[in-house]
Structure formats: C-alpha cells, structure tokens
Amino acid sequence: MSRGRIFAIGDLHLSFTSGKPMDLFGAEWENHYEKICTNWHRTVNADDTVFIVGDISWSLKMDDAFEDLDWIRALPGTKVLLKGNHDLWWTSVGKLRARYEDMIFIQNDSCMVDERAICGSRGWLMPGDTQYAPSVDERVYNRELMRFRASLESAVRLGASELVIGMHYPPTPWPTVGSGFKQIIDEFGEGKKTTVVYGHLHGREAAKKGLKGCHGKVEYLLVAADYVNFTPVLISE
C-alpha cells in the first residue's frame, strides 16, 4: 500500500445500531459523531491513511457493527483498524477482511505505507496497574505480548524503515513503570523512527497514566478521541 500521510485516532465508540449515548461520559461527548466527521473531513485527504486504535463500535455482534464500519468506510482516506477491549463484535478477522477489502484489519500482522509499517495489538492490563489481578489478567497479558511481538516481527520482515505501533491500552501502566510491551517496543524500535499511539484513557485524570513524549528514540502519543478533540492526529508525513 502506498499512501501519503499517516494519522491516528482511537475510541470512536460508534453506536448507530446499539444507540448507546456517549454523552453519559461527559459533555464533550455530546454529538461526538458529528465532531469526528467534521474534523476528519477537515484534516484527512483521500490519499492519507488513518490508524484507528480500538474501541471502534459498541456492538456486541459483528452484523450489528457493520453500520458503524460502513460509516468509517465512507470517511476520507485508507483506514487501518486495531481491536479494542470493547470491540466484542470483532470475532473473525477473515470475515471482516472479506467484507471490507478496502480497509485493513491488523491482527498478528502489519501493513506497509510506503516504507513505513503500521503494526501493533490491543494490549491489556499490566503488572503495576492498580486494576491488574494476576488470576484474571496474567494469561491475557502474556497472550497479548505474543500477539504484539508477532505483529512487530511482521513489520520487520516487510523491511520497514519506520514503525507506527498501535495499541488500544497504554503501553505502560504508569509513565514511570515499565512493561513487557515497552521492552518489545524498545527492542524493535532500535535504529528506526518509531511512534507509538494508543487510546483507552478518558478524562484528564486517566490521561495522566499515559506515557507521552519522547522516551529514548520512541515517541508516545495518546490519541483517544476525547483527548485529541475528536480529530485524527498527524503521525507521519
């Protein structure tokens, strides 16, 4: 795939079928569909790529998510999608790829935009997070580490000179605490321009938990929709 600029945004939380009102989570979410649509058209061109890092639709079943995905499909640019913790409808990547041949669904793999690879995985709660419960979360955390590594290995095999790494969960539980995801990012980002984008954190207090800015040679960006004023963020030109 050869495209121009790369943007990123997360947590669209669409619900055209389920009708879940997002303004329950704060006044900034009122009419958030319209905000996303307006800002997207103002920002993104047809030859750009937008990386959507999870929590795409509130739907529980895949068929119910199609209206939300169709809405995304109609927006400008090529869309690359990553699963979030609320994307329970995402049960078969094969079915999604068959229906939406013009959108890219990342799952244990990656895609190329010129010489840049887009890759990553959902992530999960990590040791060091106050909500982490080993009896519940350790197995999923270790599985997500494997998926994350597989996606970044795929990017290396494609010969990428630049990595755009997406996660839904933040890559560390707190800015000053490491994680298995951070170790893998440091390993694969060595010698390459690397940007990590993630969502999941909503509200000013939660956003403080997110790793941001440059750490080593890696730049970290929180792109949850409400944090970025419902506007796709330019990642790479």
N, C-alpha and C positions, 0 to 999 in steps of 0.2 A: 504494500500500500504506500503510495506516495502522496503526501498531503503537506499543507503549509504549516500553520501554527498549531500548537497543541494547548488546549485549555483543560481545566479540571473543575469539577463541582461534585458535591455529594449530597445525599439526604434530600432528594426531591420530594419524597413522601407523597407520591401521587395517589389519588383515591377516586378516580372518576367512576369506578364501579362500586367500590365499598362505601363511598360517601363519608369517610372519616374526616371530621372537621379539625384541621390543624391549628386553628386559632385558639384552641383549648390550651396550647403550649405557649401562648404569648401573643400579644397584639401584633408583633412583627410578622406572624404567620398568616394574618388575615389576607385573603386573596393572593396567596403566595404563588398560585399557578400563573396568574396574570403578571406578577413581578418577574418570575422566571422567564416567561415567554417574551416579555418586552425587553428585558436585559439581554437575553440570549440573541434576539434578532439585532439588537443594537451593537453587540460585541462580536459575534461569530459569523464568519463568512462561509460560503458553500464549500470552499476548498480547505477549511480548517478541520481539526479533529478535537472532539470533546470527550474526555475521560470522566465517566460517571462512577464514583467510588462508593456505590452501595446505598441501601435503603431507598430503592427506586420506587416501589409500589407497596401499598398496604395490603394488597390482595393476598388471599391465602391459597388460591388455586391458580394454576397457570392460565387457564382460559379467562379468568377474571382480570388478569394483569394485561391482557392484550390491548385493551383500550388505552391504558396508561403507556404501554410501549409504543402503540401507534402514534400517540401524541408526541412522544420523544422523537420518533422516526421522522415526523413532519418538520421538526426544527432544523435549522441550517447545520451543515457540517456532517462529518462521519462520526458516529457515536461508538465508543468503546465502553462496555459496561462490566462492572465488577459486583459481585454479590455482597449484600449487607446482612446484618443479623435479622432484620425484619423482612427480608425477601424470601418468605416461606414458599412462595409460588415457584421459585427457581429450583425445580426438581430434576430437570433433564436439559442439559446444555445442548444436546443434539436436537431436540425439538425446537429450541429457541433459534439455533443456527439455521435450521431448515426453513422456519417461517420468516426470519429476518436476515436474509442473505446480505443485506446492505448495512447491517450493524454487526459489531464484533463483541462476543461474549468471552471474557477471559476466565479460564478455569484450568489451572495447572499448566498454562502455556503463556504465550505472549504474541504480540504483533509488532510489525515494523512500520514506522512512519519516516520515510527517507532513511537516514542512518540511525534513527532513534528507536529504541524498543519501549513499548508500553507493556508492563507486566505487574504482577502482584497477586494478592489474595485477600480474603475477608479479614483475617486476623482473629483474635479472641482476647478475652480477659487474660491477664498475665500475672505471674507471681509478683507481688509488690502492690497490686491493686487491692484496695480495701474490700472489694466485692468478690475477689478471687477465692473460690472454695475448691481445694485440691480434689475432693471426692467427686465433684461435678465437672470442674473445668480442666483438670490436668490432661485428660485424654484428648479433649477437643483442641486444647492449646498445642499439644505435641503434633496432632494431625495437621493443624494449620501451619505449623512450622515446616512440615514436609511439603505441603502444597505450595507454600511461599518459596521454598528453595527450588522446587520443580519449575516454577514459573520463571524465576531468575536464571536458572540453568538454561531454559529455553531461549531466553534473551541473549545469553552469551553464545549459544550455538548459532543464532541468527547473525552474529557478528556485529552487534550494536556497539557504537562508539559513545552513545549517551543513553542513560536509563531514566525513564519516568516510571517510578514504582508507586503503585496504588495500594492502599489498604482501606478497609472501612473503619475498623478500630484504630486508635492511635498506635504507633509503633512501640511506645514505651508506656508503662503505667503512670509515670510522672516524669517531668523533664530531667530530673537528676538521677533516675533509676534506669538501669539497663534492662534488656530483654533479649530473648533468643532472636526476635525479629531484627533488633538493632544490630546484633552480631552478624547476621546474614547480610544485612544492608551494607555494613562496613566491609565485609568480605568481598561482595560482588561489585561494590562501588569503587573499589581501589583502582585508580588510574582512569576513571571515567567521570564525566559530568553526570551527576546523579541528583535527581529531585524526587522526594517522597511526598505524596499527597494523601490525605486521609480525612475522614469525616467523623460522624458518630457523636461528637461532643457538642452539646447545645447549651446556650446560655453563657454568660460571662464567667461564672464560677467554674463551670465544667471546662471551659476553654483553657483555663489556667493549667489543666492537667496535660495539655498537649505540648509535645516537643516542637519548637518553632525556630526558624532561623537556620544559620549555617553551623553545623557541628562537624568538625573536620572539613571534608570537601563535599559534604552532603547537605543539601538544603531541604528543610522540612516545612510543609505548608498545611495548615488546617483549612479545608475547603468546604466544610459543612455549609449548606445553603444559607442558613440564617447568619452565620459568621461572616460570609462574604457578600451580604446584602443581595442574595439570590441572583448573583451574577457569576458566570464562568470566569475563572481566573487564568490569565495567560501564564503558561508554564514554560514553553519553549517556542522560539521563532525559527 
